Amino acid sequence: MRIITVQVLSTIADKPHAYRFNETDNWLMFDPYEVAISANGTNWRSSYDEPDLKDIYCYGVDIAKATPVDTLRTFSGTDGQTIDSTRYETRAITAHFLAKAITAEDGDLASDALQRFFASRDPFWLVFGGRFGQPYKRWLVKAGVVTVTAANEQSALIDVPFTNLTGYARSVVNSVEFAAHPELYGGFGINLPAGTSYAYTSSQCDVYNPSDITVDPLKQHHDLTITIKGAGKPTITNATTGTEFAYTKTLTASDTLVLSRANPYLNNSQDGINSDHGWIELAPGHNTITVAGLTNPQVTFDFAWYFL
């Protein structure tokens, strides 16, 4: 499997930080959040690399709590209701910025610069890094109206509101790349167990999912790709979630079977007709998965993580 390393945050050596002893040219009194945005989740722009955002720093981030919304069903003559399904509602995120100023009007110039940085007709990905950030999470957002909340001859306070469209965050990269380079993505904050791998060469797989919710590639269209090699007719069973996928055609050692979400591909050609149309879900934490029907199995679980 090809691993793609993604550079999310700025690579500058001396990132903005709170004033230290003898730093006479540093006016910051706090360690700021680094803010990065991306249209596709691969190519990122950091606020630290934008000349227009010099001396404009994020000092706080407010993220509303996740809001589950239940769809209820009523049956005639039966007391109460039952839950049909549960989804997560959109949620509000507000980034608070402090801008250095010389005149009170500089607050408008700073807000214009932030407006240009976040302006987009389409949703985009948003990451908060820095000492207090969680750079392993990306939020799918749309920016709202930028507002100057206070301004004088020294500084201006500016708020930028966002709407998180999915109701939760996802990992900046998927499991295989994350496990290979956790230090690049702030992964130590996840407390990923030491030695975690998502590639297996036996029929018994302990797949660790650090998400807060179940990875569901069918109903929620979550990103999960299972790559299977080996000889035989594979059946993958997750005893933790009670989900299963079976392939009825015999694989040879040179074949590659890929289950992309709930769609199987044999050697890059869609081949659902030779499957039981099953799928695999991954619960939060450890998942006990069995791969049956294959000799010399090689199985990789590459999936996004989702955080409330």
Backbone as a ProteinNet text record, in pm:
[ID]
protein_1_A
[PRIMARY]
MRIITVQVLSTIADKPHAYRFNETDNWLMFDPYEVAISANGTNWRSSYDEPDLKDIYCYGVDIAKATPVDTLRTFSGTDGQTIDSTRYETRAITAHFLAKAITAEDGDLASDALQRFFASRDPFWLVFGGRFGQPYKRWLVKAGVVTVTAANEQSALIDVPFTNLTGYARSVVNSVEFAAHPELYGGFGINLPAGTSYAYTSSQCDVYNPSDITVDPLKQHHDLTITIKGAGKPTITNATTGTEFAYTKTLTASDTLVLSRANPYLNNSQDGINSDHGWIELAPGHNTITVAGLTNPQVTFDFAWYFL
[TERTIARY]
84.3	0	88	54.4	131.1	94.9	197.2	176.1	208.9	118.8	138.8	152.8	268.6	289.8	233.2	153.5	85.6	145.1	185.6	237.5	122.5	73.9	-43.5	-5.1	92.6	129.7	253.2	283.1	397.7	528.5	628.4	760.6	860.2	816.6	910.1	972	1098	1172.7	1128.1	1109.6	1077.3	933.1	841.7	700.2	664	562.1	520.5	492.4	533.6	518.9	513.8	476.3	468.7	607.2	608.4	732.3	818.8	947.3	1044.9	1145.9	1221.4	1316.3	1410.7	1422.6	1512.9	1465	1343.3	1290.4	1224.5	1306.2	1256.6	1168.9	1179.6	1099.7	974.1	945.1	828.6	722.3	606.7	500.6	393.9	402.5	298.5	301.8	185.6	176.9	112.3	94	33.1	92.5	79.6	117.7	-1.9	7.9	-109.3	-137.4	-258.2	-294.3	-245.5	-190.6	-162.7	-287.2	-329.4	-450.8	-412.1	-457.7	-428.7	-559.2	-565.4	-685.4	-647.2	-743.5	-719.5	-851.2	-847.7	-967.8	-987.6	-876.9	-885.8	-831.7	-779.7	-725.2	-583.6	-525.3	-388.4	-294.9	-337.8	-257.4	-307.3	-218	-257.8	-190.5	-259	-205.4	-211.5	-97.8	-92.2	-99.6	-165.5	-171	-31.3	62.7	198.9	275.9	226.9	294.8	230.5	131.1	59.4	111.5	177.7	229.1	120.6	-1.3	-109.8	-154.4	-118.5	-161.2	-49.4	56.2	162.8	105.7	139.6	92.7	-57	-115.7	-254.4	-251.3	-290.2	-271.5	-399.2	-422.4	-539.5	-507.3	-584.4	-558.1	-657.9	-765.2	-863.8	-954.6	-1004.9	-1096.8	-1210.4	-1333.1	-1451.2	-1519.1	-1531.4	-1596.2	-1717.5	-1834.8	-1957	-1954.2	-2021	-2027.7	-2111.3	-2080.1	-2153.9	-2301.2	-2388	-2532.2	-2596.2	-2622.6	-2692.7	-2841	-2894.5	-3036.1	-3100.2	-3201.9	-3269.4	-3391.5	-3408.9	-3532	-3617.2	-3735.6	-3820.4	-3935.2	-3979.1	-4090.9	-4201.8	-4324.9	-4441.1	-4523.1	-4563.8	-4648.5	-4786.5	-4888.6	-5025.5	-5057.6	-5108.7	-5148.9	-5036.4	-4914	-4798.3	-4747.9	-4723.4	-4675.4	-4536.1	-4513.1	-4379.8	-4340	-4210.2	-4154.4	-4027.2	-3985.8	-3857.6	-3766.3	-3636.9	-3539.5	-3516	-3543.4	-3518	-3370	-3313.7	-3172.6	-3125.6	-2994.7	-2934.8	-2829.3	-2833.5	-2732.9	-2674.3	-2561.2	-2500.9	-2530.3	-2579.5	-2613.5	-2486.1	-2495.6	-2383.6	-2352.3	-2229	-2191.5	-2109.8	-2109.2	-2042.5	-1899.7	-1809.2	-1670.5	-1639.6	-1580.7	-1541	-1393.5	-1317.7	-1175.7	-1160.1	-1087	-1067	-924.6	-912.6	-782.8	-750.7	-620.9	-568.4	-475.4	-497.8	-415.2	-343.1	-215.5	-139.7	-186.2	-200.5	-254	-173.8	-183.2	-125.2	-237.1	-343.3	-462.2	-583.9	-693.3	-815.5	-867.4	-836.6	-883.3	-810.3	-696.9	-621.9	-701.5	-798.4	-882.6	-958.5	-1004.3	-1074.5	-980.5	-856.3	-759.4	-728.5	-715	-686.9	-804.9	-926.5	-1044	-1058	-1020.5	-1022.7	-923.6	-804.8	-704.4	-753.5	-817.5	-873.2	-987.3	-1069.2	-1179.1	-1127.1	-1018.9	-960.8	-903.9	-841.2	-779	-883.7	-997.2	-1099.4	-1208.9	-1204.6	-1311.5	-1315.2	-1432.2	-1449.7	-1598.2	-1635	-1774.3	-1805	-1701.1	-1717.5	-1666.1	-1714.9	-1659.7	-1510.6	-1438.1	-1295.4	-1258.7	-1137.5	-1088.8	-1013.5	-1027.8	-968.8	-897.8	-773.4	-694.2	-643.5	-646.2	-588	-467.5	-347.5	-225.7	-173.7	-47.7	11.5	8.7	60.1	73.8	-58.4	-166.6	-295.5	-390.2	-343.2	-427.5	-427.5	-504.5	-510.2	-489.8	-364.8	-337.6	-370.4	-404.8	-444.1	-590.3	-665.7	-806.4	-825.2	-908.7	-949.9	-1103	-1149.7	-1293.1	-1338.1	-1447.7	-1505.7	-1596.8	-1562.6	-1631	-1666	-1751.6	-1780.2	-1771.1	-1694.6	-1674.4	-1795.3	-1819	-1926	-1872	-1944.9	-1910.2	-1801.7	-1690.5	-1580.3	-1619.7	-1596	-1641.8	-1529.5	-1511	-1419.8	-1497.6	-1455	-1528.1	-1474.8	-1349.6	-1291.3	-1168.2	-1141.9	-1024.6	-982.1	-849	-794.1	-661.9	-579.2	-454.1	-343.3	-370	-267.4	-301.3	-428.3	-466.3	-613.3	-649.8	-789.7	-822.7	-944.6	-994.6	-1094	-1075.4	-1155.9	-1204.3	-1332.2	-1390.2	-1421.6	-1388.5	-1424.1	-1508.5	-1638.7	-1724.4	-1721.3	-1733.8	-1740.4	-1857.1	-1913.2	-2010.2	-1944	-1932.3	-1880.2	-1994.1	-1981.2	-2092.9	-2118.4	-2015.5	-2031.9	-2074.7	-2056.4	-2091	-1978.9	-1867.3	-1749.8	-1626.9	-1509.9	-1384.2	-1339.3	-1247.4	-1183.9	-1032.8	-960.2	-814.5	-759.2	-644.4	-586.1	-537.8	-499.1	-464.4	-527.5	-526.4	-585	-486.9	-534.7	-465.5	-325.5	-305.4	-175.1	-68.1	-96.8	-0.2	18.8	-89.2	-79	10.4	-10.6	69.1	215.4	241.9	380	452.8	381.6	445.9	361.8	337.2	251.6	309.6	442.5	505	474.8	439.5	411.9	274.3	185.7	46.4	-2.3	89.2	48.2	-17.9	19	-49.8	-29.5	70.4	92.5	-22.1	-98.5	-214.3	-328.9	-326.3	-431	-405.7	-281.4	-241.2	-256	-210.3	-211.8	-120.8	-168.4	-83.6	47	155.6	286.9	284.8	347.8	357.4	231.6	134.7	10.6	38.7	-14.9	-0.4	-135.6	-153.9	-280.1	-260.4	-144.1	-114.5	-95.2	-159.7	-161.2	-126.4	-57.4	-20.5	-69.2	-171	-230.5	-381.7	-450.1	-596.2	-664	-588	-643.2	-589.5	-679.4	-640.2	-703	-619.8	-668.1	-656.2	-766.2	-766	-810.6	-720	-749.2	-805.3	-922.3	-989.2	-994.9	-912.2	-912.6	-1027.6	-1119	-1232.6	-1323.2	-1403.8	-1507.3	-1635.5	-1649.3	-1770.9	-1733	-1832.5	-1810.3	-1783.5	-1681.9	-1655.9	-1753.9	-1845.7	-1954.4	-1947	-1887.1	-1869.2	-1996.8	-2100.9	-2223.6	-2320.1	-2370.7	-2473.6	-2415.2	-2295.1	-2235.4	-2129.4	-2103.7	-2005.7	-1866.9	-1833.9	-1701.3	-1594.4	-1476.1	-1365.7	-1298.5	-1317.3	-1255.6	-1219.6	-1091.5	-1043.2	-969.8	-1017	-953.1	-890.5	-759.9	-687.2	-650.6	-685.8	-673.2	-591.2	-490.5	-413.9	-401.5	-388.1	-379.1	-451.3	-444.1	-508	-629.1	-745.7	-866	-985.1	-1091.3	-1213.8	-1223.9	-1194.5	-1186	-1322	-1330.9	-1442.3	-1384.7	-1423.7	-1375.3	-1490.2	-1466.2	-1569.6	-1517.5	-1592.5	-1560.5	-1654.1	-1600.2	-1682.2	-1726.4	-1654.3	-1686.8	-1812.4	-1829.2	-1945.7	-2050.3	-2017.6	-2112.1	-2129.2	-2030.1	-2037.5	-1944.4	-1977.5	-1901.4	-1901.6	-1793.2	-1784.3	-1727.6	-1795	-1748.9	-1735.9	-1629	-1604.8	-1609.1	-1691.1	-1720.3	-1631	-1554.9	-1464.2	-1327.7	-1260.6	-1130.7	-1020.8	-947.6	-833.7	-708.9	-623.5	-490.8	-390.8	-269.5	-168.4	-135.4	-162.8	-130.6	-245.8	-361.4	-477.9	-472.1	-538.5	-558	-705.9	-766.5	-906.8	-912.7	-987.1	-1000	-1147.6	-1177.8	-1312.6	-1309.1	-1357.1	-1358.3	-1495.7	-1500.7	-1627.3	-1705	-1811.2	-1885.5	-1877.6	-1783	-1771.9	-1643.5	-1654.5	-1535.1	-1479.5	-1346.9	-1277	-1171.8	-1175.6	-1073.8	-979.3	-853.9	-752.3	-800.4	-857.3	-902.5	-1032.9	-1098	-1227.4	-1336.8	-1447.3	-1554.4	-1611.4	-1634.5	-1674.5	-1770.5	-1874.3	-1971.1	-2050.4	-2060.7	-2141.2	-2086.1	-1955.4	-1892.9	-1876.1	-1958	-1953.8	-2092.2	-2097	-2227.1	-2286.5	-2224.7	-2268	-2261.9	-2173.5	-2154.5	-2055.1	-2032.5	-1936.9	-1884.5	-1781.3	-1720	-1732.9	-1780.5	-1779.4	-1673.7	-1617.7	-1515.1	-1562.5	-1577	-1618.5	-1501.1	-1527.3	-1417.3	-1339.6	-1207.4	-1124.2	-1079.3	-1055.6	-1002.8	-1115.2	-1089.9	-1183.6	-1120.2	-1191.1	-1142.7	-1193.4	-1101.6	-1138.6	-1069.8	-1146.2	-1094.9	-1101.4	-991.8	-986.7	-978.6	-1087.6	-1094.1	-1090	-1051.9	-1057.3	-937.2	-832	-713.3	-589.5	-501	-366.4	-272.4	-174.3	-79.5	-151.9	-242	-318.4	-230.6	-261	-204	-320.5	-349.4	-467.3	-426.9	-473.5	-446.4	-578.3	-591.7	-709.6	-666.9	-709.7	-674.3	-803.4	-817.4	-944.2	-921.3	-1017.2	-1014.4	-1066.8	-1020.1	-1068.5	-1160.7	-1263.1	-1365.1	-1379.2	-1376	-1371.8	-1487.1	-1551.2	-1659.2	-1602.1
-119.6	0	124.9	220.8	344.7	439.4	485.8	577.2	718.5	811.6	950.7	1034.2	1096.1	1183.7	1322	1375	1502.7	1605.6	1721.6	1830.1	1922.9	1914.5	1991.2	2129.9	2136.1	2261.6	2321.9	2444.7	2516.1	2447.8	2461.5	2403.8	2508.4	2629.8	2731.7	2685.8	2722.3	2670.7	2732.8	2863.4	2933.5	2982.1	2897.9	2933.2	3033.4	3116	3213.5	3147.8	3215.7	3162.6	3278.3	3246.1	3348.4	3405.4	3530.8	3601.2	3519.6	3509.4	3445.8	3550	3517.3	3611.6	3666.2	3797.6	3869.1	3871.3	3825.1	3836.1	3973.2	4072.4	4210.9	4243.9	4165.7	4194.2	4107.7	4031.9	3943.8	4002.5	4040.2	4102.9	4004.7	3878.5	3781.6	3745	3745.2	3705.7	3568	3495.2	3362.2	3275.4	3144.3	3051.2	3035	3080.1	3079.6	2942.4	2928.5	2814.2	2840.9	2738.9	2749	2702.4	2778.8	2747.8	2710.4	2594.5	2549.6	2511.4	2537.7	2506.9	2430.9	2354	2277	2252.4	2262.7	2234.3	2085	2008.5	1866.6	1773.1	1825.9	1741.5	1695.4	1735.4	1695.5	1814.8	1921.4	2043.3	2145.9	2186.6	2270.6	2407	2507.9	2643.4	2677.5	2718.9	2756.9	2908.2	2954.1	3097.5	3154.4	3071.9	3118.3	3145.6	3095	3114.4	3224.1	3293.1	3396.8	3535	3608.3	3741.7	3836.3	3825.7	3914.9	3890.3	3772.8	3739.5	3757	3826	3856.9	3943.1	3908.1	3978.3	3960.5	3854.8	3817.4	3672.8	3650	3518.2	3469.9	3339.3	3276.7	3245.8	3304.6	3283.8	3190	3154.1	3065.5	3003	2884	2813.4	2755.9	2787.6	2731.7	2634.5	2510.1	2407.3	2355.7	2373.2	2326.6	2174.8	2125.5	1981.8	1914.8	1787.9	1711.7	1701.5	1709.2	1707.1	1590.7	1478.2	1367.9	1400.1	1366.8	1390.7	1257	1218.4	1090.3	1106.7	1012.7	1002.2	893.8	932.5	841.5	788.3	667.6	605	571.3	600.8	571.2	459.2	362.3	253.2	266.7	260.3	277.2	173.5	222.2	133.2	90.5	135.2	97.6	218.9	201.5	312.4	356.2	486.9	541.3	540.4	549.1	551.4	467.5	430.8	362.4	450.5	427.6	505.5	440.4	516.3	469.4	481.1	597.4	622.5	743.1	757.6	872.5	933.3	1063.7	1133.5	1246	1300.4	1413.9	1542.3	1641.3	1770.7	1850.5	1949.6	2041.5	2110	2159.7	2225.4	2349.9	2440.4	2569.5	2564.3	2626.7	2645.8	2794.4	2854	2994.8	3007.1	3068.4	3095.6	3242.3	3267.5	3403.2	3449.2	3565.8	3616.9	3749.1	3769.6	3896.6	3952.3	4077.4	4142.3	4261.6	4274.1	4391.5	4511.2	4626.9	4744.8	4868.9	4967.5	5099.9	5202.1	5183.6	5267.9	5177.8	5236.9	5159.7	5101	5166.9	5119.3	4992.8	4960.7	4841.5	4713.6	4719.3	4602.3	4562.5	4662.5	4632.5	4570.3	4618.9	4561.6	4416.7	4390.1	4253.5	4161.1	4210.2	4127.1	4100.5	4197.7	4176.4	4067.2	4067.4	3965.7	3826.8	3815.7	3687	3644.2	3740.3	3709.3	3652.9	3711.3	3660.7	3520.1	3496.4	3366	3255.2	3282.1	3178.8	3181.4	3277.8	3289.9	3168.2	3109.2	2994.9	2972.7	2946.9	2913.1	2768.5	2688.8	2546.9	2516.3	2408.7	2367.8	2335.8	2350.9	2319.6	2258.3	2203.2	2140.2	2241.4	2228	2321.6	2243.2	2283.9	2219.3	2325.5	2293.8	2380.5	2310.1	2366.1	2310.6	2397.3	2377.4	2454.6	2379.3	2444.2	2381.4	2328.4	2401.5	2362.2	2305.4	2291	2240.2	2088.7	2036.9	1893.2	1874.7	1878.1	1879.6	1749.5	1644.7	1519.6	1521.1	1625.2	1636.1	1740.3	1709	1809.7	1818.6	1941.1	1968.9	2017.1	1961.3	2009.9	2127.3	2245.9	2367.3	2459.6	2555.2	2671.2	2792.8	2894.1	3012.7	3105	3173.7	3272.2	3413.8	3507.5	3649.5	3681.2	3737.3	3777.4	3906.2	3909.9	4023	4076.8	4209.5	4275.5	4300	4238	4250.8	4362.9	4404.3	4516	4564.6	4695.6	4751.3	4880.8	4902.4	5029.9	5054.3	5145	5181.2	5078.8	4972.4	4871.9	4735.2	4698.6	4564.5	4560.6	4451	4427	4281.2	4257.1	4121.8	4089.8	3973.7	3937.1	3794	3770.8	3636.8	3588.2	3461.4	3397.3	3274.2	3275.1	3159.5	3060.1	2932.6	2827.1	2735.3	2674	2566.7	2436.2	2344	2210.3	2127.5	2089.4	2030.8	1884.7	1811.5	1668.2	1637.4	1732.2	1706.9	1647.3	1616	1563.8	1584.7	1559.4	1572.8	1436.4	1438.2	1314	1333.2	1223.9	1230.4	1295.9	1363.2	1433.5	1336.3	1215.4	1109.1	980.2	877.2	750.2	666.2	551.8	472.9	428.1	383.4	330	437.8	554.5	664.6	716.7	724.7	776.7	687.8	556.5	464.1	465.6	495.4	499.1	623.7	737.1	864.5	942.4	888.2	960.8	1094.5	1107	1231.7	1347.6	1319.8	1426	1488.9	1417.7	1461.5	1484.9	1501.3	1520.9	1398.7	1282.1	1158.5	1111.5	1165.7	1121.7	1165.5	1265.3	1307.6	1208.7	1115.9	1015.1	898.2	885.9	770.4	640.4	641.4	520.8	417.2	294.5	193.2	173	155.4	137.1	16.5	32.5	-77.6	-103.5	-12.1	-31.6	-39.5	-142.8	-160.8	-199.7	-170.1	-203	-298.9	-364.9	-467.2	-600.6	-705.6	-834.6	-946.4	-1048.1	-1164.6	-1293.6	-1283.2	-1401.8	-1391.5	-1497.5	-1498.9	-1428.3	-1393.7	-1323.6	-1180.7	-1083.4	-942.5	-867.2	-797.3	-706.5	-565.1	-511.6	-381.5	-275.2	-181.8	-77.3	46.6	89	207.3	313.9	420.1	523.8	623.1	600	691.1	693.1	798.9	807.8	737.7	710	647.8	529.7	447.4	333.5	381.2	324.2	351.4	267	335	269.2	309.4	225.3	263.1	256.1	190.5	177.8	292.9	301.3	402.2	542.7	556.5	689	722.4	630.9	652.6	685.1	628.2	649.9	583.6	640	596.9	473.4	357.9	232.4	150.3	119.7	38.2	-83	-202.2	-326.9	-390.9	-411.4	-471.9	-615.1	-709.1	-851.8	-921.1	-996.8	-1082.3	-1220.1	-1321.9	-1459.3	-1550.1	-1680.5	-1778	-1838.2	-1835.2	-1892.8	-1799.9	-1834.8	-1755.1	-1688.4	-1559.6	-1495.8	-1460.4	-1478.6	-1428.8	-1352.2	-1226	-1142	-1120.6	-1152.8	-1140.6	-1056.3	-953.1	-872.5	-915.7	-992.7	-1042.5	-929.9	-818.8	-706.7	-634	-617.2	-544	-635.4	-764.2	-855.9	-835.8	-776.1	-754.1	-850.9	-877.1	-977.9	-945.1	-981.2	-971	-1102	-1159.2	-1284.4	-1266.9	-1323.3	-1319.1	-1462.3	-1487.4	-1624.6	-1675.6	-1587.3	-1628.5	-1661.7	-1762.3	-1803.8	-1708.4	-1654.5	-1568	-1651.5	-1603.6	-1661.8	-1573.2	-1622.5	-1547.8	-1414.2	-1401.1	-1276.5	-1176.1	-1214.3	-1125.1	-1028.2	-914.2	-818	-782.9	-811.1	-778.5	-658.7	-556.8	-436	-413.6	-401.2	-364.1	-216.2	-132.8	12.1	52.8	91.7	109.3	-22.7	-29.3	-154.5	-211.1	-160.4	-201.3	-280.1	-407.6	-487.8	-466.5	-465.6	-452.3	-562.4	-638.6	-739.9	-687.4	-668.7	-617.1	-489.1	-399.2	-265.7	-266	-380.5	-386.6	-421.4	-343.7	-368.1	-508	-577.3	-717.6	-754.2	-674.9	-702.9	-829.5	-874.5	-992.1	-1118	-1117.1	-1233.4	-1216.1	-1130.4	-1111.5	-1132.6	-1136	-1147.5	-1010.6	-904.5	-765.9	-724.6	-789.4	-752	-638	-595.3	-487.6	-505.3	-432.3	-439.5	-304.5	-306.8	-188.4	-207.6	-95.3	-99.4	-19.6	-86.4	-19.7	57.1	157.3	223.4	122.4	136.8	45	-74	-185.8	-305	-384.2	-429.3	-511	-646.5	-752.2	-888.2	-935.5	-947.5	-977.9	-1106.4	-1192.2	-1318.3	-1316	-1359.7	-1374	-1523	-1580.1	-1723.6	-1749.7	-1873.3	-1916.5	-1881.8	-1824.2	-1784.2	-1854.6	-1891.3	-1931.3	-1814.1	-1798.1	-1685.8	-1551	-1523.7	-1398.1	-1275.9	-1169	-1036.8	-937.8	-878.1	-792	-658.7	-549	-414.9	-341.1	-277.1	-196.6	-50.1	24.7	166.4	247.3	322.4	391.5	522.4	612	739.4	718.8	805.8	805.9	925.9	908	1011.2	1047.1	1178.9	1227.3	1323.4	1305.7	1395.5	1522.3
0	0	0	-84.4	-94.4	18.9	91.7	202.5	157.6	182.4	143.6	270.2	286.4	400.5	369.3	460	440.9	536.9	483.2	566.5	600.4	723.5	763.7	814.5	904.9	969.3	904.5	940.8	884.4	922.1	835.3	861.7	911.2	940.1	988.3	1120.3	1140.5	1255.4	1387.5	1389.9	1514.4	1508.5	1553.7	1546.2	1656.1	1630.5	1731.6	1866.4	1973.7	2108.7	2206.9	2329.6	2433.7	2462.9	2508	2541.1	2636.6	2601.5	2689.2	2736	2837.7	2896.5	2789.7	2784.3	2693.3	2547.8	2518.6	2382	2367.6	2348.2	2348.5	2229.1	2121	2002.2	1994.9	2099.1	2100.5	2193.3	2135.6	2214.4	2260.5	2216.2	2249.4	2397.6	2460.2	2600.8	2617	2506.9	2512	2401.5	2417.3	2311.5	2218.2	2093.9	2005.6	1945.7	1896.1	1813.7	1671.2	1607.7	1464.5	1389.7	1290.9	1215.8	1073.1	1027.3	891	821.9	690.9	613.4	486.9	435	312.7	241.3	109.4	30.1	8.8	10.3	-23.5	83.8	193.8	299.4	274.1	161.8	127.1	120.6	55.1	42	143	234.1	346.4	342.2	396.7	414.9	562.9	617.5	758.3	772.5	877.6	906.2	928.5	973.5	998	868.8	757.5	628.8	545.2	600.6	527.4	568.5	478.4	514	564.8	510.4	552.2	696.7	751.3	887.3	989.3	950.1	1045.6	1158.8	1281	1401.2	1424.9	1366.6	1395.4	1444	1568.6	1628.5	1696.8	1684.6	1746.7	1893.3	1983.9	2126.6	2193.3	2123.3	2183.6	2079.9	2110.1	2020.9	2105.4	2068.5	2134.8	2039	2082	2000.3	2076.8	2019.2	2084.8	2099.6	2202	2223.5	2114.1	2090.4	1990	2029.4	1928.1	1952.6	1877.8	1945.9	1879.5	1863.2	1748.4	1719.4	1684.8	1760.2	1739.4	1649.2	1557.8	1480.4	1545.2	1593.1	1669.9	1584.8	1620.5	1549.5	1650.4	1610.9	1694.7	1631.6	1713.8	1666.9	1730.6	1647.6	1695.5	1803.3	1914.8	2022.8	2113.9	2085.4	2167.6	2243.2	2372.3	2453.7	2410.3	2421.1	2396.5	2249.9	2228.4	2094.1	2090.1	1971.5	1953	1868.3	1880.4	1804.6	1669.1	1564.2	1428.2	1394.5	1424.7	1394.4	1475.4	1484.1	1551.7	1461.2	1446.5	1368.1	1452.1	1408.6	1477.2	1400.9	1473.6	1415.4	1390.4	1301.1	1282.1	1414.8	1428.2	1553.1	1525	1621.1	1604.2	1657.7	1582.7	1624.3	1609.8	1711.1	1703.6	1736.9	1645.4	1667.8	1705.9	1813.4	1864.4	1832.2	1771	1727.4	1796.5	1819.9	1868.3	1761.8	1722.3	1620.5	1681.3	1651.2	1693.9	1612	1676.5	1607.6	1643.5	1555.9	1580.9	1596.2	1517.7	1529.5	1548	1592.1	1613.3	1482.5	1370.8	1240.2	1195.2	1258.5	1218.9	1243.1	1332.1	1354.8	1229.9	1152.9	1028	925.4	919.9	826.4	862.8	991.9	1036.1	1006.9	1030.2	1002.2	853	769.8	625.1	585.3	647.6	616.5	655.9	771.4	813.3	721.8	680.5	589.5	458.3	405	280.2	298.5	413.3	438.1	443.6	505.8	524.4	417.5	325.3	226	134.3	118.4	28.7	5.8	-118.5	-148.7	-110.5	-94.9	-64.3	76.2	137.3	267	254.1	363.6	364	498.8	504.2	626.6	711.7	842.9	938.2	1047.9	1079.3	1185	1281.1	1410	1512.1	1572.9	1548.1	1604.7	1717.1	1751.8	1860.1	1991.2	2094.3	2225.4	2279.5	2257.6	2313.2	2206.5	2085.1	1977.9	1970.8	1878.4	1851.1	1700.8	1655.9	1511.8	1440	1513.9	1450	1406.8	1443.8	1406.1	1296.6	1199.7	1101.4	1100.6	1088.4	1091.3	953.9	902.3	777.5	811.3	759.5	804.8	689	721.6	638	729.3	687	770.4	764.8	876.8	884.5	878.3	936.4	930	1032.7	985.5	1072.8	1145.4	1277.7	1358.5	1446.2	1443.5	1537.4	1666.1	1775	1901.3	1989.6	1967.5	2043.3	1969.2	1977	1908.3	1975.2	1981	2027.1	1954.8	2006.9	1938.8	1960.1	2033.2	2058.8	2001.8	2004.8	1960.8	1922	1858	1821.5	1848.3	1892.4	1913	1802.5	1739.8	1622.7	1639.4	1610.6	1615.5	1474.5	1449.1	1322.4	1354.7	1318.7	1345.5	1228.9	1263.3	1162.6	1195.9	1092.6	1110.8	1070.8	1166.4	1136.6	1078.1	952.2	878.5	911.9	955.3	980.6	1123.4	1214	1353.1	1434.9	1370.6	1441	1354.2	1412.8	1339	1288.3	1191.2	1146.9	1150	1146.6	1152.3	1026.7	1040.9	926.7	819.9	860.9	766.8	817.3	734.8	773.9	855.9	901.7	1003.1	963.3	839.5	798.8	804.5	747	749.5	891.7	967.4	1103.8	1189.4	1182	1262.5	1221.2	1092.9	1044.9	1092	1103.9	1139.4	1240.8	1360	1455.6	1497.7	1493	1537.8	1443.8	1318.5	1222.1	1242.8	1308.8	1315	1458	1551.7	1690.5	1748.4	1695.9	1731.8	1873	1942.5	2079.7	2170.1	2127.9	2205.9	2200.6	2107.1	2095.2	2189.6	2238.6	2320.1	2242.6	2119	2036.8	2101.9	2124.2	2187.7	2111.5	2185.4	2123.4	2030.4	1915.1	1820	1740.1	1745.8	1670.5	1521.1	1457.8	1313.1	1256.4	1128.9	1063.6	946.6	942.5	842.5	914.8	864.7	933.3	835.4	886.8	805.2	869.7	953.6	1014.7	1004	1041.9	1030.1	1146.6	1250.6	1365.8	1368.9	1368.9	1363.6	1481.1	1555.9	1660.1	1604.6	1555	1488	1588	1616.6	1715.4	1646.5	1693	1639.3	1748.4	1740.2	1843.7	1833	1739.7	1721.3	1844.1	1852.9	1956.2	1914.4	1786.3	1734.2	1646.3	1614.7	1526.2	1384	1321.4	1180.2	1098.8	1031	958.2	811	726.2	585.7	502.8	552.9	474.2	502.3	623.6	652.9	663.7	718.9	738.4	633.3	541.6	433.9	489.1	603.5	660.7	574.5	581.6	496.2	556.1	494.3	537.7	414.7	400.7	289.1	344.9	309.4	351.4	228	231.5	119.8	157.4	69.5	100.9	-7.3	35.6	-55	8.4	-77.8	-31	-128.9	-104.8	-192.9	-123.4	-192.8	-136.1	-146.3	-71.9	-68.7	68.8	77.2	208.9	268.8	399	478.2	596.4	609.6	718.8	816.4	942.9	1045.2	1160.4	1196	1313.3	1425.6	1519.5	1629.7	1721.6	1721	1809.5	1764.5	1634	1582.2	1519.3	1501.7	1439.9	1290.9	1224.5	1079.6	1007.8	879.9	805	656.2	590.8	445.4	392.9	291.3	230.6	80.2	25.4	-119	-170	-271.7	-313.2	-425.1	-486.8	-593.7	-534.1	-589.6	-537.2	-582.7	-486	-516.5	-539.2	-628.3	-643.6	-570.1	-556	-481.4	-546.5	-675.8	-746.3	-745.1	-692.6	-691	-572.8	-591.7	-483.3	-476.5	-362.3	-338.9	-244.4	-283.8	-202.6	-171	-41.3	1	36.3	-56.9	-38.5	12.5	140.3	211	201.8	120.8	108.6	-32.7	-113.5	-253.5	-277.3	-320.6	-345.6	-486.9	-496.4	-624.4	-633.5	-741.5	-767.4	-873.9	-835.9	-928.8	-997.7	-917.9	-960.9	-1039.8	-1053.4	-1122.7	-1022.3	-1024.2	-928.2	-947.4	-834.8	-843.9	-731.1	-713.9	-609.2	-633.2	-757.8	-789.5	-723.9	-694.4	-631.3	-480.5	-421.6	-276.4	-217.9	-84.1	-17.3	12.9	-42.1	-22.4	125.4	199.5	338.6	352.2	474.3	502.2	644.4	676.8	808.8	878.4	1002	1087.5	1195.4	1243.1	1347	1467.6	1580.9	1703.7	1764	1848.8	1919.2	2004.2	2006	2083	1999.8	2067.1	2000.5	1933.5	1810.3	1734.3	1706	1742.8	1719.6	1584.2	1488.7	1350.3	1305.8	1239	1186.1	1034.2	971	825.4	795.5	744.3	717.7	567.9	530.7	391.7	308	366.8	291.3	344	253.9	292.7	266.3	354.2	346.5	336.2	429.7	420.6	446.6	374.6	398.6	394.4	507.7	518.1	580.5	519.1	570.1	590.6	707.3	738.8	740.6	641.2	631.3	642.5	750.5	773.8	847.3	831.1	903	1044.1	1134	1272.1	1291.1	1372.7	1389.6	1538.1	1566.1	1704.1	1732.1	1846.4	1887.4	1950.5
[MASK]
++++++++++++++++++++++++++++++++++++++++++++++++++++++++++++++++++++++++++++++++++++++++++++++++++++++++++++++++++++++++++++++++++++++++++++++++++++++++++++++++++++++++++++++++++++++++++++++++++++++++++++++++++++++++++++++++++++++++++++++++++++++++++++++++++++++++++++++++++++++++++++++++++++++++++++++++++++

